[in-house]
């Protein structure tokens, strides 16, 4: 993912009773639909365990930040499928933001990730910390994303099917080879970043725009 490109990040929880339907929807319809929108390049889906429910983190790579407010994407958001209309009201603690890739450090992807929601971060301080974090044992890479609040907040038909949507100012995603490698990351960042969400997730699905659907 190159600095200056765009992103779309989504967090949501899914009750256990709805998880199979959710996963089928996400991997058999929704992600393919999104990647058919011009400017959507790739998606990665991550999962974590919570009490009586599962947490999901979905990260899309976009050709440029303006894709989140593009005519083609908004047309999809204003015409959700029947399956999407059934799934959206089930999702809990839904948070979504899109914007730009600000900084990257390290190379490659890890099997376990720590997506850290940041409130009003000091960008220069975060970038400096990232460059140090990727030298820690077992850390593969780190990427910093900044939200476009106006583009993210655009009202749509799909958004109206959910309740209690939230968002975030910025997102730092640290990728590692093992769970243990991520243990000291939050502590290293806490003095310079107002951290919110800080759970480890594991990748369960990925798709590129060129992959057969």
N, C-alpha and C positions, 0 to 999 in steps of 0.2 A: 504494500500500500504506500503510495507516494505522497509526500507532503504537498498540500495544495489540492489534493483530491477530496472527495466528499465521503460522508459516512451517514448511516442511519442506525441508531442503537435502540434496542427495545428490551425492557425487563417486564416480565409478568409471571405471576404464580398461577398454577393450574391445580384444582382439586383432583384428588386421586381418581374419583369416579369418572372424570371427564378426560383423563390424560390420553387414553388410547385414541379417542376421536380427535383430540387436539393434535397429536403427533401425526396422525394420518392426514389431517387437513394441512398441517404445516409443511410436511415433506412431500405430499402428493399433489397439492394444489397451490397453496399460498406462495411458497417460495418460487415455484416455477412461474406463477403469474407475475410476481414482482420482477423477476429477472427478464421478463419479456418487455418490461418498460425501458425505453432508451435511457442509457446512463447507469442502469443497475448492472454491476459487473460480477458480483459474487456475494454469497451469503454463508455465514457460519452460525451454527446453532449449538448452544451450550446448555448444560443442565446441572442443577444442584439439588440435593435433598433437603426438604424442610419438613416440619412436623405436619403430617396428614396432607401434604401437598408437595408439589415439585416446583422449583424455581427455574425459569428459563431466561437466558440472555441471548439475544439475536443480534448479530452484527453484519450489516450490509456494507459493501464497498461500492462507492459511486464514482463515476467518471469525474464529476465536479460537484461542488457544494450546492449549486442551484438546482440540481435534480429533484431535491425534496419539494420544490415549489413549481416544478415543471408542469406544463399543461397535460402531458401524457400521464404523469403520476397522479395528479389531482383527479383526472378522469377516472382512474381506477379506484381511488379512494371514495369517489362519489357514486360508484356503481358496484358495491360489494356483492360477491356471489351469495347464493343462498347458504352455502356451507359457512362462509365468513359471518353471515348474519346470525347463524346459530352459535358459532364459537365465541364471538366477541363479548357477549354479555357474561360469559362464564369466566373470563379472565379477571384475575384479582391483582391489586397493587401494580397496575399498569403504568409504566413510565416510558416515555419515548422522546427522543431528540435527534435531530439531524443537523449537519453542519459540515465543518471542514477538518481535515487532518492537519494538525499544527506541527507536530514533531514526531520523529521516529528514532529509536535507538536500538541497536542490535539487529540481528537478522534471523529470519525464519519464524516458525510457529511452534508453540509447545502444546502438549496434550492437556495441560491444566492451566487455567487463566484466572487472574484476579482483576475483575473490572471494578475500578474505584470511581464512584461518583464524587465529583468535586464541586463545591459551591464557591463561586467567585475566586478562582485560584490566581496566584501570582504566576503567570505563564513562564517568565524567565526562570524563576526558582524551580518550577516543576521540570522544565527542560534540563536544567543542570542536575537535578536529582535523578532524572531518568538515565542520564549518561553514566552516573555512578552505579545505579541499580543494576544495569545490564552487565556490570563486571562482577556481580555477586555469583557465588557458586550456584549452578543449576538454572540461572535465569537466561532465557533465550532472547527476549526482545521486550520493548515497551513502546506503546503508541499513545499519543495524546490527541484528543478530539475536543473541539470547541463547538458549542451549539449555536445555531442560527435561531434565535428565539422567535422571530417573526415568521420565518418559513415553517418552523415546527408547530406553531400555534394556529395555522390555517384551519378554519372550521371545515369539516367534511361529513358526508353521510356516514362513513364508516366510524368516525370518531363518535358520532351521536349514538351509535349502538352500544358503546361502553359507558361506564359510569366511573367518576372519580379519577380521570386521567391525570397523571403527573408528568413532570419533565425534569431536566437537570441542566446545569450550566456547562459542565465539561465532564469528560470521561477519560480516565487513564486506564489502559488495559496492559497488564504485565503478564507475560507468558513464560512458562517454566517447564522443565523436564519432569519435576516431581512436586508433590504437595509441599514437602518439607522446604523446598527452595523458596517458596513464597512466604514462609513464616515471618521473616523480618521486614518485608516490604512495607506493610502498613505502618510499622513503627518508624521506619526511615522517613516516611512521607508526612506523618502526623504533625511534626512541628511547622511545616510550611503549607499544608493543605487542609482545608476543612472537609474531612472525609465523611461521606454518608454511607452508602451501600459498600460492603466489603466482605463478600462471600466468595469462596473459590468455586469455579465451575469447570466442567469437563466437556470437551467437544463431542457431540454425538452425530452431527450431520454437517455436510458442506456441499455447496453446489456453485458452479461457475456458469456464466451466461452461455458458454459454448457447449456445456454438457447436454447430452440428450435428455429430454424430459418425458 
